C-alpha cells in the first residue's frame, strides 16, 4: 500500500501543527516536542512549502473561530451596541451604502443657489424587519461590576487555555504512542516519565523511523 507524504514524515507534520496552533512557539521548543534537532527544524522553516503549510493550517483554525466572534457581536447588538449591529448587518449583506450624485446645469445651480446639494451619502437597511419587541437595554455596569466581569472573563480564558494545553498534550502523546507501535518500540509506563526518559524514548522512535 502506497504511503502519503504525511505518513512518511509524521514528525514534520507535527511541527507544522505546532507552529500553526502556537505562533509564539520557538524552534527549540518544536524540536524538543517533535524529537529532532534545532538545525533540522530551522531548515524546515527555510522551505517555502513548509511555511505555506503552516499558513494553511493556521487559516483553517482561524476560520473555525469566526462563528464564535459573530455570535458575540449578535449578542452585543441585541443589547443595543450600535457598532456591533453595524458589523453584523454588514457581514450579512443587509447594510447597503448608496451614493447618490446629482449633476446640475449652470442654470439649475443658479436656481438652487440657496440650497445646493451636489452629493448625498445615504445609508439604508435592505430587507431588514425591525421587531417591535426589542430586548431591554441593560443598564451600565458599575466600576465594581465591570471589574468582576473582566476578572470572570480572564479566569474563563485561563481555564480554556489550560484545557486546550491538556488536550494538545494528549493528542501529542497519542501520536507518539502511535508512532512507537508502528516501529515496534515499547510504550512508556502509565506513570509520568522524566524529561530524560521521554526524550530518550522519542529519539529511539525517530531513529527507528529513519532506519526503515
Secondary structure, DSSP 4 states (H G I P E B T S, - for coil): -PPPHHHHTHHHHHHHHHHHH-TT--HHHHHHHHTS-HHHHHHHHT-HHHHHHHHHHHHHHHHHHHHHHHHHHHHHHHTT-HHHHHHHHHHTT-EEEEEEE----HHHHHHTTTS---EEEEEEETT----SSPPPPPPPPPHHHHHHHHHHHHHHHHHHHHHHHHHHHHHHHHHHHHHHHHHTPPPPPSSPPPHHHHHHHHHHHHHHHHH-
